[in-house]
Amino acid sequence: MQIFLTYSDIALASSLIIIVLLISWRLRLKLSKTLLIAAFRTIIQLSFIGLILAWIFAREQWYEVLLILTVMTLIAGSAAKNRVKRSYKGLLTDTLLAVSISAILVTTIAIIAILNVHPWYTPQFIIPILGLILGNSLTAISLTSNQLIESFHEQSGRIEMMLSLSAKPFEAVHEQIKAAITNGMTQL
């Protein structure tokens, strides 16, 4: 299904920009130049996105779609890592694994079990669905990671004491993990 923009659609969108420009001028906000630049950038960006999506949705081979999905997942894992305030060694690997596993599992269930898409690699279905799932996954993972790492730093003395008293690493951090997951879920 293709959707085409008519001249009236473009005129409506342009009229909204003109209304904002008039309001800015009337209130003497001096935002006209900024608004025009933003509108022009939006037109350019949406045009490029349209061209990219047309190219992506034309993919018919499963390995091409799988490559696109892999790139999307890698970008999401990297973005999740960048949202974590306090970094540690192995954070990128952890976020990539968490994003990948959750996204693959949920996308597979959505595409095969719920939507029953054939073939599974139909780009018009799997790419938007994976994009939505990746966005939610990276938000959840970064929120929970921030909460967990902050909790580890706050309780570092207690954790070190438990480890020095022969507690297993998981036993030493169990309460922080449970609290981080609980708090991360309430922030979503």
C-alpha positions in Angstrom: 0.0 0.0 0.0 1.4 3.3 -1.0 0.4 6.7 0.3 0.8 9.7 -1.8 0.9 13.3 -0.6 -1.4 15.7 -2.5 -0.7 19.4 -3.0 -3.4 20.1 -0.4 -1.6 17.9 2.2 1.6 19.9 1.6 -0.3 23.2 1.7 -1.9 22.1 5.1 1.5 21.3 6.6 3.0 24.5 5.2 0.1 26.5 6.6 0.9 25.2 10.1 4.4 26.4 9.8 3.2 29.8 8.6 0.8 30.0 11.6 3.7 29.4 13.9 5.8 32.0 12.1 3.0 34.5 12.4 2.6 33.8 16.2 6.3 34.2 16.7 6.3 37.5 14.7 3.2 38.8 16.6 4.7 38.0 20.0 8.1 39.4 18.9 9.9 36.2 19.8 12.4 36.6 17.1 12.2 32.9 16.2 11.4 33.3 12.5 14.9 32.4 11.2 15.2 29.5 13.6 11.7 28.2 12.6 12.5 28.5 8.9 15.8 26.6 9.3 14.0 23.9 11.4 11.2 23.6 8.8 13.8 23.3 5.9 15.8 20.7 7.9 12.7 18.7 8.6 11.8 18.6 4.9 15.3 17.5 3.9 15.4 14.9 6.7 12.0 13.4 6.0 12.8 13.3 2.3 16.0 11.3 3.0 14.2 9.0 5.4 11.5 8.4 2.7 14.2 7.5 0.1 16.0 5.2 2.6 12.7 3.5 3.6 11.7 3.0 -0.1 15.1 1.3 -0.6 14.7 -0.8 2.6 11.2 -1.9 1.9 12.2 -3.0 -1.6 14.5 -5.7 -0.1 13.3 -9.1 -1.0 16.0 -11.4 0.2 16.0 -12.7 3.8 19.8 -12.0 4.2 19.4 -8.4 3.2 16.6 -7.8 5.7 18.6 -9.7 8.4 21.6 -7.4 7.8 19.3 -4.4 8.2 17.9 -5.8 11.4 21.4 -6.6 12.7 22.5 -3.0 12.1 19.4 -1.7 13.8 20.1 -3.9 16.8 23.7 -2.9 17.0 22.8 0.8 16.9 20.2 0.3 19.7 22.7 -1.6 21.9 25.2 1.2 21.4 22.6 3.8 22.2 21.6 2.0 25.4 25.2 2.0 26.4 25.5 5.7 25.8 22.5 6.4 28.0 24.1 4.8 31.0 25.7 7.5 33.2 28.4 5.4 34.8 30.3 3.1 32.5 32.1 0.0 33.3 34.2 -2.5 31.4 31.9 -4.8 29.4 29.0 -2.4 29.4 28.7 -2.4 25.6 28.7 -6.2 25.5 26.0 -6.3 28.2 23.8 -3.8 26.5 24.2 -5.5 23.1 23.3 -8.9 24.6 20.3 -7.5 26.6 18.9 -5.6 23.6 19.5 -8.4 21.1 18.0 -11.2 23.2 14.9 -9.2 24.2 14.4 -7.8 20.7 14.8 -11.1 18.9 12.5 -12.9 21.3 9.7 -10.3 21.3 9.9 -9.7 17.5 9.8 -13.4 16.8 6.7 -13.8 18.9 5.1 -10.8 17.3 5.9 -11.7 13.7 5.4 -15.4 13.7 2.9 -16.2 16.5 0.8 -13.0 16.7 0.8 -11.5 13.2 1.5 -14.7 11.3 3.6 -12.8 8.6 4.8 -14.9 5.6 7.6 -14.7 4.8 8.9 -13.6 8.2 11.4 -11.3 6.7 8.8 -9.0 5.0 10.5 -5.7 5.6 7.2 -3.7 5.8 6.3 -5.6 8.9 9.5 -6.7 10.6 11.5 -3.5 10.4 8.9 -1.2 12.0 8.1 -3.8 14.6 11.7 -4.4 15.5 12.2 -0.6 15.6 9.4 -0.2 18.1 10.7 -3.0 20.2 14.3 -1.8 20.1 13.2 1.7 21.2 11.4 0.3 24.2 14.1 -2.2 25.0 16.9 0.4 25.0 14.9 2.7 27.3 14.2 -0.1 29.7 17.7 -1.4 29.7 19.3 2.0 30.2 16.9 2.9 33.0 17.5 -0.3 34.8 21.3 -0.2 34.2 21.5 3.3 35.6 19.5 2.3 38.7 21.6 -0.9 39.2 25.0 0.8 38.8 24.0 3.7 41.0 22.9 1.2 43.7 26.2 -0.7 43.4 28.1 2.6 44.0 25.9 3.6 46.9 26.2 0.2 48.6 29.9 -0.5 47.6 31.0 -0.7 51.2 28.3 -3.3 52.1 29.1 -5.3 48.9 32.8 -5.3 49.6 32.2 -6.4 53.2 30.0 -9.3 52.1 32.6 -10.4 49.6 35.3 -10.3 52.2 33.2 -12.5 54.4 33.1 -15.2 51.6 29.7 -14.3 50.1 29.3 -15.3 46.5 29.2 -12.3 44.1 25.5 -12.8 43.3 24.7 -12.9 47.1 26.6 -9.7 47.6 24.6 -7.8 45.0 21.3 -9.6 45.0 19.3 -6.9 46.9 20.6 -4.2 44.6 19.6 -6.2 41.5 16.1 -6.8 42.8 15.7 -3.1 43.7 17.1 -1.9 40.4 14.7 -4.1 38.4 11.7 -3.0 40.6 12.6 0.7 40.3 13.4 0.4 36.6 10.0 -1.1 35.9 8.2 1.6 37.9 10.0 4.4 35.9 8.7 2.9 32.6 
